[in-house]
Amino acid sequence: MTELIHCEKCEFLLYYGETISERLYLGGLDEEKVLQRYKNHCPNCGNELNLKTVKISFKTW
Ligand SMILES: [Zn+2]
């Protein structure tokens, strides 16, 4: 599965790739670490990023 994480406010694409939970064994990546890469702020609109202010979606293709 493919996982997408968007900023809820401006729809900026923050993450696109393999399902994060399926990659845990690859080095402990999780959604919160993805947001930390952006210093917990959306680079597009400045919205504070946490698991409640992003949209996480999955696609099966
Ligand atoms: Zn944003």
N, CA, C, O and the ligand as a Tripos MOL2 file, in Angstrom:
@<TRIPOS>MOLECULE
protein
  245   243    62     0     0
PROTEIN
NO_CHARGES

@<TRIPOS>ATOM
      1 N           0.8240   -1.2010    0.0000 N.3       1 MET1
      2 CA          0.0000    0.0000    0.0000 C.3       1 MET1
      3 C           0.8590    1.2530    0.0000 C.2       1 MET1
      4 O           1.9960    1.2660    0.4710 O.2       1 MET1
      5 N           0.2750    2.2850   -0.5400 N.am      2 THR2
      6 CA          0.9310    3.5870   -0.5490 C.3       2 THR2
      7 C           0.2590    4.4840    0.4800 C.2       2 THR2
      8 O          -0.9650    4.5090    0.6050 O.2       2 THR2
      9 N           1.0780    5.2090    1.2040 N.am      3 GLU3
     10 CA          0.5460    6.1080    2.2160 C.3       3 GLU3
     11 C           0.8190    7.5530    1.8110 C.2       3 GLU3
     12 O           1.8870    7.8830    1.2940 O.2       3 GLU3
     13 N          -0.1680    8.3980    2.0580 N.am      4 LEU4
     14 CA         -0.0090    9.8170    1.7720 C.3       4 LEU4
     15 C          -0.3410   10.6060    3.0370 C.2       4 LEU4
     16 O          -1.3020   10.3000    3.7440 O.2       4 LEU4
     17 N           0.4510   11.6000    3.2990 N.am      5 ILE5
     18 CA          0.1610   12.5010    4.4140 C.3       5 ILE5
     19 C           0.0720   13.9140    3.8520 C.2       5 ILE5
     20 O           1.0200   14.4280    3.2590 O.2       5 ILE5
     21 N          -1.0830   14.5230    4.0520 N.am      6 HIS6
     22 CA         -1.3080   15.8820    3.5820 C.3       6 HIS6
     23 C          -1.5220   16.8070    4.7650 C.2       6 HIS6
     24 O          -2.0630   16.3960    5.7910 O.2       6 HIS6
     25 N          -1.1010   18.0440    4.6260 N.am      7 CYS7
     26 CA         -1.4870   19.0920    5.5560 C.3       7 CYS7
     27 C          -2.9950   19.2740    5.4490 C.2       7 CYS7
     28 O          -3.5320   19.4310    4.3520 O.2       7 CYS7
     29 N          -3.6680   19.2520    6.5830 N.am      8 GLU8
     30 CA         -5.1210   19.3610    6.5450 C.3       8 GLU8
     31 C          -5.5780   20.7460    6.0810 C.2       8 GLU8
     32 O          -6.6580   20.9010    5.5110 O.2       8 GLU8
     33 N          -4.7480   21.7280    6.3320 N.am      9 LYS9
     34 CA         -5.1330   23.0970    6.0490 C.3       9 LYS9
     35 C          -4.9890   23.4480    4.5620 C.2       9 LYS9
     36 O          -5.9050   24.0080    3.9600 O.2       9 LYS9
     37 N          -3.8430   23.1180    3.9840 N.am     10 CYS10
     38 CA         -3.5840   23.5830    2.6160 C.3      10 CYS10
     39 C          -3.3870   22.4430    1.6260 C.2      10 CYS10
     40 O          -3.1230   22.6860    0.4490 O.2      10 CYS10
     41 N          -3.5140   21.1870    2.0970 N.am     11 GLU11
     42 CA         -3.3840   20.0250    1.2100 C.3      11 GLU11
     43 C          -1.9660   19.7830    0.7150 C.2      11 GLU11
     44 O          -1.7630   18.9930   -0.2070 O.2      11 GLU11
     45 N          -0.9910   20.4430    1.3060 N.am     12 PHE12
     46 CA          0.3960   20.2190    0.9060 C.3      12 PHE12
     47 C           0.7710   18.7650    1.1700 C.2      12 PHE12
     48 O           0.4790   18.2230    2.2360 O.2      12 PHE12
     49 N           1.4180   18.1410    0.1930 N.am     13 LEU13
     50 CA          1.8010   16.7420    0.3370 C.3      13 LEU13
     51 C           3.0850   16.6410    1.1620 C.2      13 LEU13
     52 O           4.1420   17.1230    0.7560 O.2      13 LEU13
     53 N           2.9680   16.0110    2.3150 N.am     14 LEU14
     54 CA          4.0960   15.9130    3.2460 C.3      14 LEU14
     55 C           4.8320   14.5890    3.1210 C.2      14 LEU14
     56 O           6.0370   14.5150    3.3560 O.2      14 LEU14
     57 N           4.1040   13.5510    2.7500 N.am     15 TYR15
     58 CA          4.7330   12.2410    2.6400 C.3      15 TYR15
     59 C           4.0010   11.4440    1.5830 C.2      15 TYR15
     60 O           2.7730   11.4650    1.5020 O.2      15 TYR15
     61 N           4.7660   10.7510    0.7860 N.am     16 TYR16
     62 CA          4.1880    9.8630   -0.2120 C.3      16 TYR16
     63 C           5.1340    8.6890   -0.3300 C.2      16 TYR16
     64 O           6.2970    8.8580   -0.6970 O.2      16 TYR16
     65 N           4.6550    7.5220   -0.0260 N.am     17 GLY17
     66 CA          5.5400    6.3720   -0.1420 C.3      17 GLY17
     67 C           4.9180    5.1440    0.4590 C.2      17 GLY17
     68 O           3.7100    5.0590    0.6760 O.2      17 GLY17
     69 N           5.7870    4.1960    0.7210 N.am     18 GLU18
     70 CA          5.3100    2.9500    1.2870 C.3      18 GLU18
     71 C           4.6200    3.1910    2.6180 C.2      18 GLU18
     72 O           4.9620    4.1260    3.3420 O.2      18 GLU18
     73 N           3.6680    2.3630    2.9320 N.am     19 THR19
     74 CA          2.9610    2.4740    4.2080 C.3      19 THR19
     75 C           3.9630    2.4770    5.3500 C.2      19 THR19
     76 O           4.7770    1.5650    5.4930 O.2      19 THR19
     77 N           3.8820    3.5180    6.1530 N.am     20 ILE20
     78 CA          4.9080    3.7120    7.1760 C.3      20 ILE20
     79 C           4.9130    2.5780    8.1910 C.2      20 ILE20
     80 O           5.9730    2.1290    8.6250 O.2      20 ILE20
     81 N           3.7210    2.1170    8.5670 N.am     21 SER21
     82 CA          3.6840    1.0650    9.5860 C.3      21 SER21
     83 C           4.3180   -0.2260    9.0780 C.2      21 SER21
     84 O           4.7900   -1.0460    9.8660 O.2      21 SER21
     85 N           4.3260   -0.4030    7.7580 N.am     22 GLU22
     86 CA          4.9560   -1.6000    7.1990 C.3      22 GLU22
     87 C           6.4720   -1.4370    7.0850 C.2      22 GLU22
     88 O           7.1850   -2.4000    6.8040 O.2      22 GLU22
     89 N           6.9510   -0.2370    7.3010 N.am     23 ARG23
     90 CA          8.3910    0.0160    7.2000 C.3      23 ARG23
     91 C           9.0430    0.1230    8.5580 C.2      23 ARG23
     92 O          10.2410    0.3900    8.6510 O.2      23 ARG23
     93 N           8.2780   -0.0810    9.6110 N.am     24 LEU24
     94 CA          8.8100    0.1350   10.9570 C.3      24 LEU24
     95 C          10.1220   -0.5990   11.1680 C.2      24 LEU24
     96 O          11.0550   -0.0770   11.7790 O.2      24 LEU24
     97 N          10.1760   -1.8030   10.6580 N.am     25 TYR25
     98 CA         11.3780   -2.6020   10.8720 C.3      25 TYR25
     99 C          12.5830   -2.0140   10.1530 C.2      25 TYR25
    100 O          13.7210   -2.3870   10.4380 O.2      25 TYR25
    101 N          12.3420   -1.1110    9.2360 N.am     26 LEU26
    102 CA         13.4450   -0.5400    8.4640 C.3      26 LEU26
    103 C          14.1620    0.5770    9.2060 C.2      26 LEU26
    104 O          15.1380    1.1220    8.6910 O.2      26 LEU26
    105 N          13.7130    0.9250   10.3800 N.am     27 GLY27
    106 CA         14.4430    1.9400   11.1160 C.3      27 GLY27
    107 C          13.5780    2.8310   11.9760 C.2      27 GLY27
    108 O          13.9450    3.9620   12.2920 O.2      27 GLY27
    109 N          12.4190    2.3050   12.3530 N.am     28 GLY28
    110 CA         11.6160    3.0290   13.3210 C.3      28 GLY28
    111 C          10.9980    4.3040   12.8060 C.2      28 GLY28
    112 O          10.6890    5.2060   13.5850 O.2      28 GLY28
    113 N          10.8110    4.3940   11.4940 N.am     29 LEU29
    114 CA         10.1230    5.5740   10.9740 C.3      29 LEU29
    115 C           8.6500    5.5050   11.3670 C.2      29 LEU29
    116 O           8.0240    4.4520   11.2460 O.2      29 LEU29
    117 N           8.1090    6.5930   11.8240 N.am     30 ASP30
    118 CA          6.6630    6.6450   12.0130 C.3      30 ASP30
    119 C           6.1700    8.0270   11.6020 C.2      30 ASP30
    120 O           6.9580    8.9150   11.2760 O.2      30 ASP30
    121 N           4.8660    8.1850   11.6250 N.am     31 GLU31
    122 CA          4.2880    9.4390   11.1270 C.3      31 GLU31
    123 C           4.8410   10.6500   11.8810 C.2      31 GLU31
    124 O           5.0940   11.6980   11.2870 O.2      31 GLU31
    125 N           5.0220   10.4960   13.1760 N.am     32 GLU32
    126 CA          5.5180   11.6380   13.9500 C.3      32 GLU32
    127 C           6.9230   12.0300   13.5160 C.2      32 GLU32
    128 O           7.2750   13.2090   13.5310 O.2      32 GLU32
    129 N           7.7200   11.0520   13.1340 N.am     33 LYS33
    130 CA          9.0700   11.3770   12.6710 C.3      33 LYS33
    131 C           9.0320   12.0660   11.3150 C.2      33 LYS33
    132 O           9.8560   12.9350   11.0280 O.2      33 LYS33
    133 N           8.0740   11.6760   10.4870 N.am     34 VAL34
    134 CA          7.9120   12.3710    9.2130 C.3      34 VAL34
    135 C           7.6030   13.8470    9.4630 C.2      34 VAL34
    136 O           8.1490   14.7320    8.8040 O.2      34 VAL34
    137 N           6.7060   14.0960   10.4380 N.am     35 LEU35
    138 CA          6.3430   15.4890   10.7420 C.3      35 LEU35
    139 C           7.5140   16.2390   11.3480 C.2      35 LEU35
    140 O           7.6720   17.4410   11.1310 O.2      35 LEU35
    141 N           8.3320   15.5290   12.1080 N.am     36 GLN36
    142 CA          9.5070   16.1750   12.6980 C.3      36 GLN36
    143 C          10.4940   16.6180   11.6250 C.2      36 GLN36
    144 O          11.2240   17.5910   11.8100 O.2      36 GLN36
    145 N          10.5130   15.9030   10.5050 N.am     37 ARG37
    146 CA         11.3800   16.3150    9.3980 C.3      37 ARG37
    147 C          11.0370   17.7310    8.9400 C.2      37 ARG37
    148 O          11.8920   18.4580    8.4350 O.2      37 ARG37
    149 N           9.7900   18.1050    9.1210 N.am     38 TYR38
    150 CA          9.3470   19.4550    8.7600 C.3      38 TYR38
    151 C           9.3470   20.3790    9.9650 C.2      38 TYR38
    152 O           8.7600   21.4610    9.9390 O.2      38 TYR38
    153 N          10.0200   19.9300   11.0320 N.am     39 LYS39
    154 CA         10.0290   20.6830   12.2910 C.3      39 LYS39
    155 C           8.6140   20.9590   12.7780 C.2      39 LYS39
    156 O           8.3450   21.9820   13.4080 O.2      39 LYS39
    157 N           7.7170   20.0280   12.4760 N.am     40 ASN40
    158 CA          6.3100   20.0870   12.8900 C.3      40 ASN40
    159 C           5.5670   21.3230   12.3930 C.2      40 ASN40
    160 O           4.5810   21.7530   12.9910 O.2      40 ASN40
    161 N           6.0540   21.8820   11.2970 N.am     41 HIS41
    162 CA          5.3160   22.9710   10.6700 C.3      41 HIS41
    163 C           5.2480   22.7390    9.1670 C.2      41 HIS41
    164 O           6.2300   22.3410    8.5410 O.2      41 HIS41
    165 N           4.0890   22.9900    8.6050 N.am     42 CYS42
    166 CA          3.9130   22.8440    7.1760 C.3      42 CYS42
    167 C           4.7930   23.8580    6.4480 C.2      42 CYS42
    168 O           4.7240   25.0510    6.7430 O.2      42 CYS42
    169 N           5.6170   23.4070    5.5020 N.am     43 PRO43
    170 CA          6.4920   24.3380    4.7710 C.3      43 PRO43
    171 C           5.7140   25.2560    3.8360 C.2      43 PRO43
    172 O           6.2400   26.2690    3.3740 O.2      43 PRO43
    173 N           4.4830   24.9080    3.5620 N.am     44 ASN44
    174 CA          3.6800   25.7080    2.6330 C.3      44 ASN44
    175 C           2.8540   26.7820    3.3420 C.2      44 ASN44
    176 O           2.8460   27.9370    2.9160 O.2      44 ASN44
    177 N           2.1580   26.4070    4.4240 N.am     45 CYS45
    178 CA          1.2520   27.3650    5.0570 C.3      45 CYS45
    179 C           1.6130   27.6680    6.5020 C.2      45 CYS45
    180 O           1.0050   28.5470    7.1130 O.2      45 CYS45
    181 N           2.5800   26.9670    7.0580 N.am     46 GLY46
    182 CA          3.0040   27.2590    8.4260 C.3      46 GLY46
    183 C           2.1370   26.6240    9.4930 C.2      46 GLY46
    184 O           2.3720   26.8280   10.6840 O.2      46 GLY46
    185 N           1.1410   25.8600    9.0870 N.am     47 ASN47
    186 CA          0.2740   25.1660   10.0280 C.3      47 ASN47
    187 C           1.1030   24.2350   10.9160 C.2      47 ASN47
    188 O           2.0110   23.5570   10.4370 O.2      47 ASN47
    189 N           0.7860   24.2080   12.2040 N.am     48 GLU48
    190 CA          1.4820   23.2820   13.0780 C.3      48 GLU48
    191 C           1.0660   21.8540   12.7370 C.2      48 GLU48
    192 O          -0.1210   21.5610   12.5920 O.2      48 GLU48
    193 N           2.0280   20.9920   12.6140 N.am     49 LEU49
    194 CA          1.7390   19.6260   12.1900 C.3      49 LEU49
    195 C           1.7740   18.6720   13.3670 C.2      49 LEU49
    196 O           2.7700   18.5860   14.0850 O.2      49 LEU49
    197 N           0.6870   17.9640   13.5540 N.am     50 ASN50
    198 CA          0.6960   16.8110   14.4490 C.3      50 ASN50
    199 C          -0.3250   15.8240   13.8900 C.2      50 ASN50
    200 O          -0.9480   16.0810   12.8600 O.2      50 ASN50
    201 N          -0.4890   14.7210   14.5600 N.am     51 LEU51
    202 CA         -1.3250   13.6770   13.9810 C.3      51 LEU51
    203 C          -2.7850   14.1090   13.8560 C.2      51 LEU51
    204 O          -3.5630   13.4610   13.1560 O.2      51 LEU51
    205 N          -3.1620   15.1940   14.5270 N.am     52 LYS52
    206 CA         -4.5340   15.6780   14.4120 C.3      52 LYS52
    207 C          -4.6970   16.7330   13.3380 C.2      52 LYS52
    208 O          -5.8250   17.0370   12.9510 O.2      52 LYS52
    209 N          -3.6150   17.2980   12.8460 N.am     53 THR53
    210 CA         -3.7330   18.3750   11.8580 C.3      53 THR53
    211 C          -3.2350   17.9400   10.4890 C.2      53 THR53
    212 O          -3.0600   18.7720    9.5990 O.2      53 THR53
    213 N          -3.0080   16.6590   10.3150 N.am     54 VAL54
    214 CA         -2.6680   16.1440    8.9980 C.3      54 VAL54
    215 C          -3.7030   15.0990    8.5880 C.2      54 VAL54
    216 O          -4.3930   14.5200    9.4280 O.2      54 VAL54
    217 N          -3.7930   14.8770    7.2960 N.am     55 LYS55
    218 CA         -4.6900   13.8500    6.7710 C.3      55 LYS55
    219 C          -3.8320   12.6930    6.2970 C.2      55 LYS55
    220 O          -2.9740   12.8570    5.4290 O.2      55 LYS55
    221 N          -4.0640   11.5460    6.8600 N.am     56 ILE56
    222 CA         -3.3130   10.3610    6.4620 C.3      56 ILE56
    223 C          -4.2540    9.4810    5.6540 C.2      56 ILE56
    224 O          -5.3310    9.1090    6.1180 O.2      56 ILE56
    225 N          -3.8320    9.1560    4.4440 N.am     57 SER57
    226 CA         -4.6820    8.3130    3.6140 C.3      57 SER57
    227 C          -3.8520    7.2010    2.9810 C.2      57 SER57
    228 O          -2.6280    7.2880    2.8880 O.2      57 SER57
    229 N          -4.5370    6.1760    2.5580 N.am     58 PHE58
    230 CA         -3.8710    5.0120    1.9910 C.3      58 PHE58
    231 C          -4.4720    4.6880    0.6390 C.2      58 PHE58
    232 O          -5.6790    4.8080    0.4290 O.2      58 PHE58
    233 N          -3.6170    4.2790   -0.2620 N.am     59 LYS59
    234 CA         -4.0920    3.8500   -1.5660 C.3      59 LYS59
    235 C          -3.5430    2.4560   -1.8290 C.2      59 LYS59
    236 O          -2.4170    2.1310   -1.4530 O.2      59 LYS59
    237 N          -4.3580    1.6450   -2.4790 N.am     60 THR60
    238 CA         -3.9770    0.2440   -2.6280 C.3      60 THR60
    239 C          -3.2890   -0.0500   -3.9510 C.2      60 THR60
    240 O          -2.9580   -1.2040   -4.2250 O.2      60 THR60
    241 N          -3.0670    0.9670   -4.7780 N.am     61 TRP61
    242 CA         -2.3610    0.6780   -6.0100 C.3      61 TRP61
    243 C          -0.8610    0.8130   -5.8210 C.2      61 TRP61
    244 O          -0.0990    0.6050   -6.7640 O.2      61 TRP61
    245 ZN         -0.1560   23.4900    5.0590 Zn       62 ZN62
@<TRIPOS>BOND
     1     1     2 1
     2     2     3 1
     3     3     4 2
     4     3     5 am
     5     5     6 1
     6     6     7 1
     7     7     8 2
     8     7     9 am
     9     9    10 1
    10    10    11 1
    11    11    12 2
    12    11    13 am
    13    13    14 1
    14    14    15 1
    15    15    16 2
    16    15    17 am
    17    17    18 1
    18    18    19 1
    19    19    20 2
    20    19    21 am
    21    21    22 1
    22    22    23 1
    23    23    24 2
    24    23    25 am
    25    25    26 1
    26    26    27 1
    27    27    28 2
    28    27    29 am
    29    29    30 1
    30    30    31 1
    31    31    32 2
    32    31    33 am
    33    33    34 1
    34    34    35 1
    35    35    36 2
    36    35    37 am
    37    37    38 1
    38    38    39 1
    39    39    40 2
    40    39    41 am
    41    41    42 1
    42    42    43 1
    43    43    44 2
    44    43    45 am
    45    45    46 1
    46    46    47 1
    47    47    48 2
    48    47    49 am
    49    49    50 1
    50    50    51 1
    51    51    52 2
    52    51    53 am
    53    53    54 1
    54    54    55 1
    55    55    56 2
    56    55    57 am
    57    57    58 1
    58    58    59 1
    59    59    60 2
    60    59    61 am
    61    61    62 1
    62    62    63 1
    63    63    64 2
    64    63    65 am
    65    65    66 1
    66    66    67 1
    67    67    68 2
    68    67    69 am
    69    69    70 1
    70    70    71 1
    71    71    72 2
    72    71    73 am
    73    73    74 1
    74    74    75 1
    75    75    76 2
    76    75    77 am
    77    77    78 1
    78    78    79 1
    79    79    80 2
    80    79    81 am
    81    81    82 1
    82    82    83 1
    83    83    84 2
    84    83    85 am
    85    85    86 1
    86    86    87 1
    87    87    88 2
    88    87    89 am
    89    89    90 1
    90    90    91 1
    91    91    92 2
    92    91    93 am
    93    93    94 1
    94    94    95 1
    95    95    96 2
    96    95    97 am
    97    97    98 1
    98    98    99 1
    99    99   100 2
   100    99   101 am
   101   101   102 1
   102   102   103 1
   103   103   104 2
   104   103   105 am
   105   105   106 1
   106   106   107 1
   107   107   108 2
   108   107   109 am
   109   109   110 1
   110   110   111 1
   111   111   112 2
   112   111   113 am
   113   113   114 1
   114   114   115 1
   115   115   116 2
   116   115   117 am
   117   117   118 1
   118   118   119 1
   119   119   120 2
   120   119   121 am
   121   121   122 1
   122   122   123 1
   123   123   124 2
   124   123   125 am
   125   125   126 1
   126   126   127 1
   127   127   128 2
   128   127   129 am
   129   129   130 1
   130   130   131 1
   131   131   132 2
   132   131   133 am
   133   133   134 1
   134   134   135 1
   135   135   136 2
   136   135   137 am
   137   137   138 1
   138   138   139 1
   139   139   140 2
   140   139   141 am
   141   141   142 1
   142   142   143 1
   143   143   144 2
   144   143   145 am
   145   145   146 1
   146   146   147 1
   147   147   148 2
   148   147   149 am
   149   149   150 1
   150   150   151 1
   151   151   152 2
   152   151   153 am
   153   153   154 1
   154   154   155 1
   155   155   156 2
   156   155   157 am
   157   157   158 1
   158   158   159 1
   159   159   160 2
   160   159   161 am
   161   161   162 1
   162   162   163 1
   163   163   164 2
   164   163   165 am
   165   165   166 1
   166   166   167 1
   167   167   168 2
   168   167   169 am
   169   169   170 1
   170   170   171 1
   171   171   172 2
   172   171   173 am
   173   173   174 1
   174   174   175 1
   175   175   176 2
   176   175   177 am
   177   177   178 1
   178   178   179 1
   179   179   180 2
   180   179   181 am
   181   181   182 1
   182   182   183 1
   183   183   184 2
   184   183   185 am
   185   185   186 1
   186   186   187 1
   187   187   188 2
   188   187   189 am
   189   189   190 1
   190   190   191 1
   191   191   192 2
   192   191   193 am
   193   193   194 1
   194   194   195 1
   195   195   196 2
   196   195   197 am
   197   197   198 1
   198   198   199 1
   199   199   200 2
   200   199   201 am
   201   201   202 1
   202   202   203 1
   203   203   204 2
   204   203   205 am
   205   205   206 1
   206   206   207 1
   207   207   208 2
   208   207   209 am
   209   209   210 1
   210   210   211 1
   211   211   212 2
   212   211   213 am
   213   213   214 1
   214   214   215 1
   215   215   216 2
   216   215   217 am
   217   217   218 1
   218   218   219 1
   219   219   220 2
   220   219   221 am
   221   221   222 1
   222   222   223 1
   223   223   224 2
   224   223   225 am
   225   225   226 1
   226   226   227 1
   227   227   228 2
   228   227   229 am
   229   229   230 1
   230   230   231 1
   231   231   232 2
   232   231   233 am
   233   233   234 1
   234   234   235 1
   235   235   236 2
   236   235   237 am
   237   237   238 1
   238   238   239 1
   239   239   240 2
   240   239   241 am
   241   241   242 1
   242   242   243 1
   243   243   244 2
@<TRIPOS>SUBSTRUCTURE
     1 MET1         2 RESIDUE 1 A MET
     2 THR2         6 RESIDUE 1 A THR
     3 GLU3        10 RESIDUE 1 A GLU
     4 LEU4        14 RESIDUE 1 A LEU
     5 ILE5        18 RESIDUE 1 A ILE
     6 HIS6        22 RESIDUE 1 A HIS
     7 CYS7        26 RESIDUE 1 A CYS
     8 GLU8        30 RESIDUE 1 A GLU
     9 LYS9        34 RESIDUE 1 A LYS
    10 CYS10       38 RESIDUE 1 A CYS
    11 GLU11       42 RESIDUE 1 A GLU
    12 PHE12       46 RESIDUE 1 A PHE
    13 LEU13       50 RESIDUE 1 A LEU
    14 LEU14       54 RESIDUE 1 A LEU
    15 TYR15       58 RESIDUE 1 A TYR
    16 TYR16       62 RESIDUE 1 A TYR
    17 GLY17       66 RESIDUE 1 A GLY
    18 GLU18       70 RESIDUE 1 A GLU
    19 THR19       74 RESIDUE 1 A THR
    20 ILE20       78 RESIDUE 1 A ILE
    21 SER21       82 RESIDUE 1 A SER
    22 GLU22       86 RESIDUE 1 A GLU
    23 ARG23       90 RESIDUE 1 A ARG
    24 LEU24       94 RESIDUE 1 A LEU
    25 TYR25       98 RESIDUE 1 A TYR
    26 LEU26      102 RESIDUE 1 A LEU
    27 GLY27      106 RESIDUE 1 A GLY
    28 GLY28      110 RESIDUE 1 A GLY
    29 LEU29      114 RESIDUE 1 A LEU
    30 ASP30      118 RESIDUE 1 A ASP
    31 GLU31      122 RESIDUE 1 A GLU
    32 GLU32      126 RESIDUE 1 A GLU
    33 LYS33      130 RESIDUE 1 A LYS
    34 VAL34      134 RESIDUE 1 A VAL
    35 LEU35      138 RESIDUE 1 A LEU
    36 GLN36      142 RESIDUE 1 A GLN
    37 ARG37      146 RESIDUE 1 A ARG
    38 TYR38      150 RESIDUE 1 A TYR
    39 LYS39      154 RESIDUE 1 A LYS
    40 ASN40      158 RESIDUE 1 A ASN
    41 HIS41      162 RESIDUE 1 A HIS
    42 CYS42      166 RESIDUE 1 A CYS
    43 PRO43      170 RESIDUE 1 A PRO
    44 ASN44      174 RESIDUE 1 A ASN
    45 CYS45      178 RESIDUE 1 A CYS
    46 GLY46      182 RESIDUE 1 A GLY
    47 ASN47      186 RESIDUE 1 A ASN
    48 GLU48      190 RESIDUE 1 A GLU
    49 LEU49      194 RESIDUE 1 A LEU
    50 ASN50      198 RESIDUE 1 A ASN
    51 LEU51      202 RESIDUE 1 A LEU
    52 LYS52      206 RESIDUE 1 A LYS
    53 THR53      210 RESIDUE 1 A THR
    54 VAL54      214 RESIDUE 1 A VAL
    55 LYS55      218 RESIDUE 1 A LYS
    56 ILE56      222 RESIDUE 1 A ILE
    57 SER57      226 RESIDUE 1 A SER
    58 PHE58      230 RESIDUE 1 A PHE
    59 LYS59      234 RESIDUE 1 A LYS
    60 THR60      238 RESIDUE 1 A THR
    61 TRP61      242 RESIDUE 1 A TRP
    62 ZN62       245 GROUP 0 **** ****
